[in-house]
Amino acid sequence: MRIGELAERAGTTTRTLRYYESRGLLRARRAENGYRTYDEGDLRLIQQIRTLQDFGFDLEETRPFVDCLRAGHPAGDSCPASLAVYRRKIGELDALIDQLQSVRAEVGAQLARAELEASAEVPGGPEPRCELNWEDEDR
């Protein structure tokens, strides 16, 4: 198949495929007329790359999976190098989850403090002013 058909079947653009080729992830063969040609194996490579990128893998992290498929394995994640990338990504995700949980706890504490202060009456103090008056919105 030619580059346009591969792009359409893979749900991407010819520009993206040329970029993958420039990065060594996709290898085009040339027909006698000079056009790039691809086969079903190339489609599998592109699908593997796109799936991993959807999961948050950067392009270089997809290389071991592509190499695994090129080596003739039925799945791009059946090689030791691919498994190592999965393990590293799980570690990154766990660290990110921990960081997000910490930030969430801090924001929750700030919210609780702000709600407590907002609900406390300040004896003798001025009434709090709200910038938006909902009654004015209805007029």
RODREN-403804 format. One line per 2 residues: for each residue x, y, z of N, C-alpha, C. Coordinates in Angstrom, 2 decimals, always signed. Layout:
REM RODREN-403804
X Y Z X Y Z X Y Z | ...;
//
This chain:
REM RODREN-403804
+0.86 -1.18 +0.00 +0.00 +0.00 +0.00 +0.90 +1.24 +0.00 | +0.36 +2.34 -0.47 +1.11 +3.59 -0.50 +0.88 +4.37 +0.79;
+1.62 +5.43 +0.96 +1.62 +6.17 +2.21 +0.24 +6.74 +2.57 | -0.51 +7.20 +1.58 -1.83 +7.74 +1.84 -2.78 +6.69 +2.39;
-2.73 +5.51 +1.81 -3.59 +4.42 +2.29 -3.19 +3.99 +3.69 | -1.89 +3.88 +3.94 -1.42 +3.51 +5.28 -1.88 +4.55 +6.30;
-1.74 +5.82 +5.97 -2.16 +6.88 +6.88 -3.65 +6.77 +7.18 | -4.44 +6.56 +6.15 -5.89 +6.45 +6.33 -6.24 +5.24 +7.19;
-5.65 +4.12 +6.89 -5.97 +2.90 +7.66 -5.49 +2.99 +9.10 | -4.40 +3.72 +9.33 -3.85 +3.85 +10.68 -4.49 +5.01 +11.45;
-5.28 +5.82 +10.75 -5.92 +6.96 +11.42 -4.95 +8.07 +11.75 | -3.99 +8.29 +10.86 -3.00 +9.34 +11.08 -2.77 +10.10 +9.78;
-1.71 +10.86 +9.71 -1.43 +11.65 +8.52 -0.16 +11.16 +7.83 | -0.02 +11.50 +6.58 +1.20 +11.14 +5.86 +2.39 +11.87 +6.47;
+2.16 +13.06 +6.95 +3.25 +13.82 +7.59 +3.78 +13.08 +8.82 | +2.86 +12.54 +9.61 +3.27 +11.77 +10.79 +4.07 +10.55 +10.38;
+3.61 +9.86 +9.34 +4.34 +8.67 +8.87 +5.73 +9.03 +8.38 | +5.87 +10.13 +7.70 +7.20 +10.57 +7.25 +8.08 +10.90 +8.45;
+7.47 +11.47 +9.48 +8.23 +11.77 +10.69 +8.71 +10.47 +11.35 | +7.82 +9.49 +11.47 +8.22 +8.19 +12.02 +9.37 +7.61 +11.20;
+9.28 +7.76 +9.90 +10.33 +7.25 +9.03 +11.65 +7.99 +9.30 | +11.58 +9.30 +9.48 +12.81 +10.07 +9.75 +13.43 +9.69 +11.09;
+12.62 +9.20 +12.01 +13.10 +8.77 +13.33 +13.52 +7.31 +13.35 | +13.37 +6.63 +12.22 +13.79 +5.23 +12.13 +12.79 +4.23 +12.66;
+11.58 +4.68 +12.96 +10.55 +3.77 +13.48 +9.79 +3.07 +12.36 | +9.75 +3.67 +11.21 +9.03 +3.12 +10.07 +10.00 +3.08 +8.89;
+10.01 +1.95 +8.22 +10.91 +1.80 +7.07 +10.10 +1.59 +5.81 | +10.19 +2.55 +4.95 +9.46 +2.45 +3.68 +10.32 +1.71 +2.66;
+9.66 +0.95 +1.87 +10.30 +0.38 +0.70 +9.91 +1.27 -0.48 | +10.68 +1.25 -1.52 +10.37 +2.10 -2.67 +9.99 +1.24 -3.86;
+8.90 +1.63 -4.50 +8.47 +0.96 -5.73 +9.36 +1.47 -6.86 | +9.24 +0.86 -8.01 +10.05 +1.27 -9.16 +9.82 +2.73 -9.52;
+8.64 +3.22 -9.27 +8.33 +4.61 -9.59 +8.78 +5.58 -8.48 | +9.39 +5.06 -7.43 +9.91 +5.89 -6.34 +8.95 +6.11 -5.19;
+7.71 +5.66 -5.33 +6.73 +5.83 -4.26 +7.06 +4.93 -3.07 | +6.77 +5.43 -1.89 +6.92 +4.61 -0.69 +5.84 +3.52 -0.71;
+6.21 +2.32 -0.31 +5.22 +1.24 -0.19 +5.34 +0.61 +1.19 | +4.21 +0.14 +1.67 +4.11 -0.44 +3.01 +3.26 -1.69 +2.95;
+3.33 -2.49 +4.04 +2.52 -3.69 +4.11 +1.78 -3.75 +5.44 | +1.10 -4.85 +5.68 +0.30 -5.01 +6.91 +1.17 -4.94 +8.16;
+2.40 -5.41 +8.06 +3.32 -5.32 +9.19 +3.58 -3.87 +9.59 | +3.70 -3.00 +8.60 +3.89 -1.59 +8.88 +2.67 -0.99 +9.56;
+1.50 -1.44 +9.15 +0.26 -0.99 +9.80 +0.27 -1.40 +11.27 | +0.69 -2.62 +11.55 +0.78 -3.08 +12.96 +1.75 -2.21 +13.75;
+2.87 -1.83 +13.13 +3.84 -0.97 +13.82 +3.20 +0.37 +14.19 | +2.52 +0.95 +13.23 +1.88 +2.26 +13.46 +0.81 +2.14 +14.54;
+0.03 +1.09 +14.49 -1.00 +0.89 +15.51 -0.38 +0.74 +16.90 | +0.75 +0.03 +16.98 +1.45 -0.13 +18.26 +1.93 +1.23 +18.77;
+2.56 +1.99 +17.90 +3.07 +3.31 +18.28 +1.93 +4.20 +18.77 | +0.85 +4.24 +18.02 -0.28 +5.12 +18.37 -0.93 +4.70 +19.68;
-1.07 +3.41 +19.91 -1.64 +2.92 +21.17 -0.77 +3.35 +22.34 | +0.53 +3.16 +22.21 +1.43 +3.54 +23.29 +1.41 +5.05 +23.53;
+1.36 +5.82 +22.46 +1.29 +7.27 +22.62 -0.02 +7.69 +23.29 | -1.10 +6.99 +22.98 -2.38 +7.26 +23.66 -2.26 +7.02 +25.16;
-1.39 +6.08 +25.55 -1.17 +5.76 +26.96 -0.18 +6.72 +27.62 | +0.39 +7.65 +26.84 +1.31 +8.63 +27.41 +2.77 +8.33 +27.19;
+3.08 +7.33 +26.38 +4.48 +7.02 +26.08 +4.97 +8.04 +25.06 | +6.22 +8.51 +25.23 +6.75 +9.38 +24.20 +7.25 +8.52 +23.04;
+7.53 +9.15 +21.94 +7.86 +8.42 +20.72 +9.07 +7.51 +20.90 | +10.08 +7.98 +21.59 +11.29 +7.17 +21.77 +11.00 +5.94 +22.63;
+10.06 +6.05 +23.55 +9.71 +4.89 +24.39 +9.04 +3.79 +23.58 | +8.54 +4.10 +22.40 +7.89 +3.08 +21.58 +8.90 +2.22 +20.81;
+10.13 +2.69 +20.71 +11.14 +2.00 +19.90 +11.31 +0.51 +20.26 | +11.44 +0.14 +21.54 +11.59 -1.29 +21.84 +10.41 -2.15 +21.36;
+9.23 -1.59 +21.38 +8.04 -2.31 +20.93 +8.09 -2.52 +19.42 | +8.50 -1.47 +18.72 +8.64 -1.54 +17.26 +9.73 -2.56 +16.90;
+10.86 -2.49 +17.60 +11.95 -3.44 +17.34 +11.50 -4.88 +17.60 | +10.69 -5.07 +18.61 +10.18 -6.39 +18.95 +9.30 -6.94 +17.82;
+8.41 -6.09 +17.31 +7.57 -6.52 +16.19 +8.41 -6.81 +14.95 | +9.40 -5.96 +14.68 +10.27 -6.17 +13.52 +11.05 -7.47 +13.62;
+11.35 -7.88 +14.85 +12.10 -9.12 +15.06 +11.23 -10.36 +14.83 | +9.95 -10.13 +14.56 +9.07 -11.25 +14.24 +8.21 -11.73 +15.39;
+8.25 -11.06 +16.50 +7.40 -11.46 +17.63 +5.95 -11.09 +17.33 | +5.02 -11.89 +17.84 +3.60 -11.65 +17.54 +3.06 -10.37 +18.17;
+3.70 -9.92 +19.26 +3.26 -8.70 +19.94 +4.48 -7.86 +20.27 | +4.31 -6.56 +20.21 +5.42 -5.66 +20.47 +5.86 -5.61 +21.92;
+5.06 -6.17 +22.80 +5.42 -6.13 +24.22 +5.87 -7.47 +24.76 | +6.29 -8.35 +23.88 +6.72 -9.68 +24.33 +8.24 -9.79 +24.47;
+8.96 -8.70 +24.32 +10.42 -8.71 +24.44 +10.86 -8.07 +25.76 | +12.00 -8.49 +26.29 +12.48 -7.94 +27.57 +12.60 -6.41 +27.57;
+13.05 -5.82 +26.47 +13.20 -4.36 +26.44 +11.85 -3.66 +26.54 | +10.83 -4.24 +25.93 +9.48 -3.67 +26.02 +8.96 -3.77 +27.44;
+9.19 -4.90 +28.07 +8.74 -5.09 +29.44 +9.42 -4.09 +30.37 | +10.70 -3.81 +30.11 +11.42 -2.83 +30.92 +10.80 -1.44 +30.77;
+10.38 -1.09 +29.56 +9.73 +0.21 +29.34 +8.40 +0.26 +30.10 | +7.63 -0.84 +30.04 +6.38 -0.89 +30.81 +6.65 -0.66 +32.30;
+7.66 -1.36 +32.84 +7.97 -1.23 +34.27 +8.36 +0.21 +34.62 | +9.17 +0.81 +33.78 +9.60 +2.19 +34.01 +8.39 +3.14 +33.96;
+7.49 +2.92 +33.01 +6.31 +3.78 +32.88 +5.40 +3.61 +34.10 | +5.24 +2.38 +34.59 +4.42 +2.15 +35.79 +5.01 +2.92 +36.96;
+6.33 +2.91 +37.10 +6.99 +3.67 +38.16 +6.71 +5.16 +38.04 | +6.80 +5.68 +36.82 +6.51 +7.10 +36.57 +5.04 +7.42 +36.92;
+4.14 +6.54 +36.52 +2.72 +6.77 +36.80 +2.44 +6.72 +38.30 | +3.07 +5.76 +39.00 +2.89 +5.68 +40.46 +3.39 +6.94 +41.14;
+4.53 +7.47 +40.70 +5.06 +8.70 +41.28 +4.12 +9.87 +41.00 | +3.58 +9.92 +39.80 +2.65 +10.99 +39.45 +1.36 +10.89 +40.27;
+0.87 +9.68 +40.45 -0.34 +9.48 +41.27 -0.08 +9.93 +42.70 | +1.09 +9.58 +43.25 +1.43 +10.01 +44.61 +1.47 +11.54 +44.70;
+2.08 +12.17 +43.69 +2.16 +13.62 +43.68 +0.77 +14.25 +43.60 | -0.08 +13.70 +42.72 -1.43 +14.24 +42.59 -2.25 +14.04 +43.86;
-2.07 +12.90 +44.54 -2.78 +12.68 +45.79 -2.34 +13.68 +46.85 | -1.06 +14.00 +46.86 -0.55 +14.98 +47.81 -1.12 +16.37 +47.52;
-1.14 +16.75 +46.26 -1.71 +18.05 +45.87 -3.19 +18.09 +46.21 | -3.89 +16.98 +45.95 -5.32 +16.94 +46.26 -5.55 +17.12 +47.75;
-4.73 +16.49 +48.58 -4.88 +16.63 +50.03 -4.65 +18.08 +50.45 | -3.67 +18.74 +49.86 -3.40 +20.15 +50.18 -4.56 +21.04 +49.75;
-5.08 +20.81 +48.56 -6.21 +21.61 +48.07 -7.44 +21.36 +48.94 | -7.65 +20.10 +49.33 -8.77 +19.79 +50.23 -8.64 +20.48 +51.56;
-7.43 +20.55 +52.10 -7.21 +21.24 +53.37 -7.46 +22.74 +53.21 | -7.01 +23.31 +52.10 -7.25 +24.73 +51.84 -8.74 +25.01 +51.71;
-9.46 +24.14 +51.03 -10.90 +24.29 +50.88 -11.59 +24.24 +52.24 | -11.22 +23.26 +53.07 -11.84 +23.14 +54.39 -11.58 +24.39 +55.22;
-10.33 +24.91 +55.17 -10.00 +26.12 +55.91 -10.82 +27.31 +55.39 | -10.90 +27.45 +54.07 -11.64 +28.56 +53.48 -13.12 +28.47 +53.80;
-13.69 +27.29 +53.76 -15.12 +27.12 +54.09 -15.39 +27.46 +55.55 | -14.47 +27.05 +56.42 -14.62 +27.35 +57.84 -14.56 +28.85 +58.08;
-13.62 +29.51 +57.45 -13.51 +30.97 +57.61 -14.72 +31.68 +57.01 | -15.20 +31.20 +55.89 -16.35 +31.84 +55.23 -17.62 +31.68 +56.05;
-17.72 +30.59 +56.78 -18.94 +30.35 +57.54 -18.90 +30.99 +58.93 | -17.73 +31.38 +59.38 -17.61 +31.99 +60.72 -18.12 +33.42 +60.69;
-18.88 +33.74 +61.69 -19.36 +35.11 +61.80 -18.29 +35.93 +62.50 | -18.04 +37.09 +61.98 -17.06 +37.98 +62.58 -17.84 +39.04 +63.37;
-17.85 +38.92 +64.72 -18.63 +39.87 +65.51 -18.13 +41.31 +65.31 | -19.06 +42.19 +64.99 -18.74 +43.60 +64.84 -18.01 +43.94 +63.55;
-17.70 +42.94 +62.77 -16.97 +43.21 +61.53 -17.92 +43.48 +60.38 | -17.40 +44.02 +59.31 -18.26 +44.29 +58.17 -18.71 +43.00 +57.50;
-19.86 +43.09 +56.88 -20.35 +41.95 +56.12 -19.44 +41.72 +54.93 | -19.13 +40.49 +54.61 -18.32 +40.24 +53.42 -19.07 +40.68 +52.17;
-18.34 +41.23 +51.22 -18.94 +41.68 +49.97 -18.64 +40.66 +48.89 | -19.66 +40.30 +48.18 -19.47 +39.42 +47.03 -19.43 +40.29 +45.79;
-18.55 +39.95 +44.88 -18.40 +40.74 +43.67 -19.56 +40.52 +42.70 | -20.17 +39.37 +42.75 -21.23 +39.05 +41.82 -22.53 +39.00 +42.60;
-23.50 +39.77 +42.16 -24.81 +39.78 +42.79 -25.78 +39.08 +41.84 | -26.21 +37.90 +42.21 -27.05 +37.08 +41.34 -28.38 +37.78 +41.01;
-28.88 +38.59 +41.95 -30.15 +39.28 +41.70 -30.02 +40.24 +40.54 | -28.85 +40.87 +40.41 -28.61 +41.81 +39.31 -28.59 +41.08 +37.97;
-28.23 +39.82 +37.97 -28.15 +39.05 +36.74 -29.52 +38.80 +36.12 | -30.56 +38.75 +36.96 -31.90 +38.46 +36.47 -32.56 +39.68 +35.85;
-32.05 +40.84 +36.09 -32.68 +42.07 +35.58 -32.35 +42.33 +34.15;
//
